[in-house]
Amino acid sequence: MFISFFLLLAIAAGISVYTTRKQSKTSVGHYLGNRNLNFWMIGCSLFLTNMSANQFIGENEFVYTTNMSVMCWGMSSILAMIIVSEFLMPVYLKIGAMTTPDFLGIRFDRQTQRMVSIIFLLSYIVNLIPSVLYGCAVAINGIFQLDEKLQISYLTSISILVIFIGVIGCTYSVLGGLKAITINDIVQGIGMVTGGILIIWIGLQYLGQGSVLNGAEKLLNNNKVHLNAIGASNDPIPFGTLFTGMLLINIYYWGMEQYIVQEALGAKNLAESQKGISLACVGKLFAPFLLNIPGLIALQLYPTIENTTAVFPKMINGTLPPIIAGFVAAIVFGGALSTFNAGLNSIGTLFTMNLYKPYLEKRKSLLTIEAW
């Protein structure tokens, strides 16, 4: 299990290092990959950045305890992504934006740009980064059961994993920049599609006692209430909100969150950016194979799990061979690493370009005036 886990991580890291060894060290080169990203890089990176470990844990848990309505949250984001692709990306690329607050700086003033940049920075530091690190640590610990194998406390195991993930993520972000992150995401994206197919195939085979068809029949005929993808009025997000309030949230997320949009801002041109977003939309169509169906299979196999956050790790440990379980763990790790890296890179971009650079320019102007 550990061998396949580290092997996939090593392959992804090796490809990233090799392809970015001659990358220029300018701010545009580091933060936007020299604006030379093609649609494969953009699409895979957008998809992986969105697929954090929190979703692997949370959505499969929701399916296990409630129903499949959580799937609609991701499907409805496709409409928002198309709107962003057609209406917002042309504006961002036309003004040469490096950050989404750059548009506010042109539309309003530099003070508004700085204020929104600070809000984004605080949000990522306080909310995004810690939750991604913790969610990934919980998932990896659940799959490998490190606390039991190393005979340490659960909290100690989570702390070690958080540090491990943070160190690797910082290495990618500081040394490689956006292009290294996107290259890694391509490798991880291929692995994620492969892993999704393996999880469903082997899980159904295990459920059907050797027959995938029997497993699928059990999945569709038992606990049918959990197959409901529309939900009820008392669900956390009623179906109707997907086309009202949730649509607005999705447009904000895919069109204004710096850590999401930054990959698309690094495109060679508008066409590559739009095709990259379209590729990410295709990825969203396959997301339920990783985020939802394992929860349904786990419901059939382990109907009495008390700690429902362990649904996805339990499914992986209980049904997959060790070598494939390690492969899936690497995919989960890669998804969390992508989100973490994107968050770090966007923090660096926002701080450097919207706060520190204007400060240096203002200080230089004052020194010039004093010299005169």
C-alpha positions as CSV (number, residue, x, y, z in Angstrom):
1,M,0.0,0.0,0.0
2,F,2.7,2.4,1.0
3,I,4.8,1.5,-2.1
4,S,2.0,2.4,-4.6
5,F,1.2,5.6,-2.6
6,F,4.7,7.0,-2.7
7,L,5.4,5.7,-6.2
8,L,2.5,7.8,-7.7
9,L,3.6,10.8,-5.7
10,A,7.2,10.4,-6.9
11,I,6.1,10.0,-10.6
12,A,4.0,13.2,-10.4
13,A,6.8,15.1,-8.7
14,G,9.5,13.9,-11.1
15,I,7.4,14.9,-14.2
16,S,6.7,18.3,-12.6
17,V,10.4,19.0,-11.8
18,Y,11.6,17.9,-15.3
19,T,9.1,20.0,-17.2
20,T,9.6,23.1,-15.2
21,R,13.4,23.0,-14.8
22,K,13.9,25.8,-17.4
23,Q,11.0,28.0,-16.3
24,S,11.8,31.7,-16.0
25,K,11.9,33.2,-12.5
26,T,9.8,36.3,-13.1
27,S,6.6,37.0,-11.2
28,V,4.5,36.1,-14.2
29,G,6.6,33.0,-14.7
30,H,6.2,31.9,-11.1
31,Y,2.6,32.9,-10.4
32,L,1.0,32.4,-13.9
33,G,3.3,29.9,-15.5
34,N,4.5,32.6,-18.0
35,R,0.9,32.7,-19.3
36,N,1.7,29.7,-21.3
37,L,-0.7,27.0,-20.0
38,N,-2.7,25.0,-22.5
39,F,-6.2,23.7,-21.9
40,W,-5.1,20.3,-20.6
41,M,-3.1,21.9,-17.8
42,I,-5.9,24.4,-17.0
43,G,-8.7,21.8,-17.1
44,C,-6.9,19.2,-14.9
45,S,-5.7,21.9,-12.5
46,L,-9.2,23.4,-12.1
47,F,-10.7,20.0,-11.5
48,L,-8.1,18.8,-9.0
49,T,-8.1,22.1,-7.1
50,N,-11.8,21.7,-6.6
51,M,-11.5,18.1,-5.5
52,S,-10.1,18.4,-2.0
53,A,-10.0,15.6,0.6
54,N,-12.8,17.4,2.4
55,Q,-15.1,16.5,-0.5
56,F,-14.0,12.8,-0.5
57,I,-14.9,12.6,3.1
58,G,-17.9,14.9,3.3
59,E,-19.9,14.0,0.2
60,N,-19.6,10.3,0.7
61,E,-20.6,10.8,4.3
62,F,-23.6,12.8,3.1
63,V,-24.7,10.1,0.7
64,Y,-24.3,7.5,3.4
65,T,-26.4,9.4,5.9
66,T,-28.9,11.2,3.7
67,N,-29.2,10.8,-0.1
68,M,-27.6,11.6,-3.5
69,S,-28.8,15.2,-3.6
70,V,-25.3,16.4,-2.8
71,M,-24.4,15.3,-6.3
72,C,-26.6,18.2,-7.7
73,W,-24.4,20.7,-6.0
74,G,-21.5,19.7,-8.2
75,M,-23.6,19.3,-11.3
76,S,-25.1,22.8,-11.0
77,S,-21.6,24.3,-10.9
78,I,-21.2,23.4,-14.6
79,L,-23.7,26.1,-15.6
80,A,-21.7,28.6,-13.5
81,M,-18.5,27.5,-15.1
82,I,-19.9,28.1,-18.5
83,I,-21.1,31.6,-17.6
84,V,-17.6,32.4,-16.2
85,S,-16.0,31.1,-19.3
86,E,-18.1,33.1,-21.7
87,F,-18.5,36.4,-19.7
88,L,-15.8,36.8,-17.1
89,M,-12.7,35.3,-18.6
90,P,-12.7,37.5,-21.7
91,V,-12.7,40.6,-19.3
92,Y,-9.9,39.2,-17.1
93,L,-7.6,38.3,-20.0
94,K,-8.3,41.6,-21.9
95,I,-7.1,43.7,-18.9
96,G,-4.2,41.3,-18.3
97,A,-5.3,40.6,-14.8
98,M,-3.0,38.6,-12.5
99,T,-5.6,38.5,-9.7
100,T,-9.3,38.8,-9.7
101,P,-9.2,42.0,-7.6
102,D,-7.3,43.6,-10.5
103,F,-10.7,44.1,-12.2
104,L,-12.0,45.9,-9.1
105,G,-9.0,48.2,-9.2
106,I,-9.8,49.2,-12.8
107,R,-13.6,49.3,-12.3
108,F,-13.4,51.3,-9.0
109,D,-10.1,52.2,-7.4
110,R,-6.9,50.8,-5.9
111,Q,-8.2,51.0,-2.3
112,T,-11.1,48.6,-3.2
113,Q,-8.5,46.3,-4.9
114,R,-6.4,46.2,-1.7
115,M,-9.4,45.7,0.6
116,V,-10.7,42.7,-1.4
117,S,-7.1,41.3,-1.6
118,I,-6.8,41.4,2.2
119,I,-10.2,39.8,2.6
120,F,-9.1,36.9,0.3
121,L,-5.8,36.5,2.1
122,L,-7.5,36.3,5.5
123,S,-10.0,33.8,4.1
124,Y,-7.4,31.5,2.7
125,I,-5.1,31.6,5.7
126,V,-7.9,31.2,8.3
127,N,-10.4,29.0,6.4
128,L,-9.1,27.3,3.3
129,I,-5.6,26.2,4.2
130,P,-6.3,24.7,7.7
131,S,-9.5,22.8,6.5
132,V,-7.7,21.3,3.5
133,L,-4.8,20.1,5.6
134,Y,-7.0,18.7,8.3
135,G,-9.4,17.0,5.8
136,C,-6.5,15.3,3.9
137,A,-4.9,14.2,7.2
138,V,-8.1,12.6,8.3
139,A,-8.5,10.8,5.0
140,I,-5.0,9.5,4.8
141,N,-5.0,8.4,8.5
142,G,-8.3,6.6,7.9
143,I,-6.9,4.7,4.8
144,F,-3.5,3.8,6.3
145,Q,-4.6,3.7,10.0
146,L,-1.3,5.3,11.0
147,D,-2.4,5.9,14.6
148,E,-3.0,2.2,15.1
149,K,0.1,1.0,13.2
150,L,2.5,3.5,14.8
151,Q,0.7,3.1,18.2
152,I,0.3,6.9,18.6
153,S,-2.7,9.0,19.5
154,Y,-5.1,10.1,16.8
155,L,-4.3,13.7,17.3
156,T,-0.5,13.1,17.0
157,S,-1.1,11.2,13.8
158,I,-3.2,14.0,12.3
159,S,-0.5,16.5,13.4
160,I,2.3,14.6,11.7
161,L,0.3,14.2,8.5
162,V,-0.6,18.0,8.4
163,I,3.1,18.8,8.7
164,F,4.0,16.3,6.0
165,I,1.3,17.7,3.6
166,G,2.3,21.2,4.3
167,V,6.0,20.7,3.7
168,I,5.4,19.0,0.3
169,G,2.9,21.6,-0.7
170,C,5.2,24.5,0.2
171,T,8.0,22.9,-1.8
172,Y,5.8,22.8,-4.9
173,S,4.6,26.3,-4.5
174,V,7.9,28.0,-3.6
175,L,10.2,26.1,-6.0
176,G,8.0,25.3,-8.9
177,G,5.2,27.9,-9.0
178,L,2.0,27.5,-10.9
179,K,3.3,25.5,-13.8
180,A,4.8,22.8,-11.5
181,I,1.4,22.6,-9.7
182,T,-0.5,22.3,-13.0
183,I,1.8,19.6,-14.4
184,N,1.4,17.6,-11.1
185,D,-2.4,18.1,-11.5
186,I,-2.3,16.5,-15.0
187,V,-0.7,13.3,-13.6
188,Q,-3.0,13.3,-10.6
189,G,-6.0,13.9,-12.8
190,I,-5.3,10.9,-15.0
191,G,-4.8,8.9,-11.8
192,M,-8.1,10.2,-10.4
193,V,-10.1,9.1,-13.4
194,T,-8.4,5.7,-13.3
195,G,-8.9,5.4,-9.5
196,G,-12.6,6.3,-9.8
197,I,-13.2,3.5,-12.3
198,L,-11.3,1.0,-10.1
199,I,-13.2,2.0,-6.9
200,I,-16.6,1.5,-8.5
201,W,-15.7,-1.7,-10.4
202,I,-14.0,-3.5,-7.5
203,G,-16.6,-2.1,-5.0
204,L,-19.5,-3.5,-7.0
205,Q,-17.6,-6.8,-7.5
206,Y,-17.1,-7.1,-3.8
207,L,-20.7,-6.2,-3.1
208,G,-21.9,-8.7,-5.7
209,Q,-19.6,-11.5,-4.3
210,G,-17.6,-11.6,-7.5
211,S,-20.2,-10.3,-9.9
212,V,-20.3,-6.6,-10.9
213,L,-23.8,-6.9,-12.3
214,N,-25.1,-8.5,-9.1
215,G,-23.4,-5.7,-7.1
216,A,-25.0,-3.1,-9.3
217,E,-28.4,-4.8,-8.8
218,K,-28.1,-4.7,-5.0
219,L,-27.0,-1.1,-5.2
220,L,-30.1,-0.1,-7.2
221,N,-32.6,-2.2,-5.3
222,N,-31.6,-1.7,-1.6
223,N,-32.0,1.5,0.4
224,K,-33.6,3.3,-2.6
225,V,-34.2,6.4,-0.5
226,H,-30.5,7.1,-0.7
227,L,-30.6,7.1,-4.5
228,N,-32.8,10.3,-4.5
229,A,-30.8,13.0,-6.2
230,I,-33.4,15.7,-5.8
231,G,-33.9,15.5,-2.1
232,A,-36.7,17.1,0.0
233,S,-37.5,20.5,1.3
234,N,-35.8,19.8,4.6
235,D,-32.5,18.9,3.0
236,P,-29.5,21.1,3.8
237,I,-29.8,22.7,0.4
238,P,-33.2,22.3,-1.2
239,F,-33.3,21.5,-4.9
240,G,-34.7,24.9,-5.9
241,T,-31.8,26.8,-4.5
242,L,-29.5,25.2,-7.0
243,F,-30.9,27.6,-9.6
244,T,-31.0,30.7,-7.4
245,G,-28.7,31.3,-4.4
246,M,-26.4,28.3,-5.1
247,L,-25.9,29.5,-8.7
248,L,-24.7,32.9,-7.4
249,I,-22.3,31.2,-5.0
250,N,-21.0,29.0,-7.8
251,I,-20.4,32.0,-10.1
252,Y,-18.5,33.6,-7.3
253,Y,-16.5,30.5,-6.6
254,W,-15.5,29.7,-10.2
255,G,-15.2,33.2,-11.4
256,M,-13.8,35.3,-8.5
257,E,-12.0,33.0,-6.0
258,Q,-8.3,33.7,-6.8
259,Y,-7.1,30.2,-6.0
260,I,-9.5,28.8,-8.6
261,V,-9.3,31.4,-11.3
262,Q,-5.5,31.7,-11.2
263,E,-5.0,28.6,-13.4
264,A,-7.3,30.0,-16.1
265,L,-5.5,33.4,-15.9
266,G,-2.3,31.6,-16.9
267,A,-3.7,30.5,-20.3
268,K,-1.9,31.1,-23.6
269,N,-5.0,32.9,-24.9
270,L,-8.8,33.1,-24.3
271,A,-9.5,30.0,-26.4
272,E,-7.2,27.8,-24.3
273,S,-8.7,29.3,-21.1
274,Q,-12.3,28.5,-22.2
275,K,-11.4,25.0,-23.4
276,G,-9.7,24.4,-20.1
277,I,-12.8,25.4,-18.2
278,S,-14.9,23.1,-20.5
279,L,-12.5,20.2,-19.7
280,A,-13.0,20.8,-16.0
281,C,-16.8,20.7,-16.7
282,V,-16.3,17.2,-18.2
283,G,-14.4,16.2,-15.1
284,K,-17.3,17.4,-12.9
285,L,-19.5,14.9,-14.7
286,F,-17.3,12.0,-13.5
287,A,-16.8,13.4,-10.0
288,P,-19.7,11.3,-8.5
289,F,-17.7,8.1,-9.2
290,L,-15.3,9.3,-6.4
291,L,-17.5,11.5,-4.3
292,N,-20.8,9.8,-4.1
293,I,-21.1,6.2,-5.4
294,P,-18.5,4.9,-2.9
295,G,-20.8,6.1,-0.1
296,L,-23.7,4.1,-1.6
297,I,-21.6,1.0,-1.8
298,A,-20.4,1.5,1.8
299,L,-24.0,1.8,2.9
300,Q,-24.6,-1.7,1.6
301,L,-21.5,-3.2,3.0
302,Y,-21.2,-1.4,6.3
303,P,-24.7,-0.2,7.3
304,T,-23.8,0.5,11.0
305,I,-20.8,2.8,10.9
306,E,-21.0,5.1,13.9
307,N,-18.3,7.5,12.9
308,T,-19.6,8.4,9.5
309,T,-16.6,10.5,8.6
310,A,-14.8,7.2,8.2
311,V,-17.2,6.0,5.4
312,F,-14.8,6.7,2.5
313,P,-11.6,5.3,4.2
314,K,-13.6,2.3,5.4
315,M,-14.8,1.6,1.8
316,I,-11.2,1.9,0.5
317,N,-9.7,-0.3,3.2
318,G,-12.4,-2.9,3.2
319,T,-12.8,-3.6,-0.5
320,L,-9.6,-2.7,-2.4
321,P,-6.4,-4.7,-2.6
322,P,-3.6,-3.0,-0.7
323,I,-1.7,-1.8,-3.9
324,I,-4.8,-0.2,-5.3
325,A,-5.8,1.3,-1.9
326,G,-2.4,3.0,-1.8
327,F,-3.0,4.3,-5.3
328,V,-6.3,5.7,-4.2
329,A,-4.7,7.3,-1.1
330,A,-2.2,9.0,-3.4
331,I,-5.2,10.4,-5.5
332,V,-6.8,11.7,-2.4
333,F,-3.5,13.2,-1.3
334,G,-3.0,14.7,-4.7
335,G,-6.5,16.4,-4.7
336,A,-5.8,17.9,-1.3
337,L,-2.3,18.9,-2.4
338,S,-3.6,20.6,-5.5
339,T,-6.1,22.7,-3.4
340,F,-3.4,23.5,-0.8
341,N,-0.9,24.5,-3.5
342,A,-3.4,26.6,-5.3
343,G,-4.2,28.4,-2.0
344,L,-0.5,29.0,-1.3
345,N,0.2,30.3,-4.8
346,S,-2.8,32.6,-4.8
347,I,-1.7,33.9,-1.3
348,G,1.7,34.7,-2.8
349,T,0.2,36.4,-5.9
350,L,-2.3,38.5,-3.9
351,F,0.3,39.6,-1.4
352,T,3.1,40.3,-3.8
353,M,1.2,41.9,-6.7
354,N,-1.6,43.8,-4.9
355,L,0.0,44.7,-1.5
356,Y,3.8,44.5,-1.5
357,K,4.5,45.7,-5.1
358,P,2.3,48.8,-4.7
359,Y,4.0,49.5,-1.4
360,L,7.5,49.4,-3.0
361,E,6.3,51.6,-5.9
362,K,4.9,54.2,-3.4
363,R,8.1,54.1,-1.3
364,K,10.2,54.5,-4.5
365,S,8.1,57.6,-5.5
366,L,8.5,59.2,-2.1
367,L,12.3,58.6,-2.2
368,T,12.5,60.1,-5.6
369,I,10.5,63.2,-4.5
370,E,12.8,63.6,-1.4
371,A,15.8,63.3,-3.7
372,W,14.6,66.2,-5.8
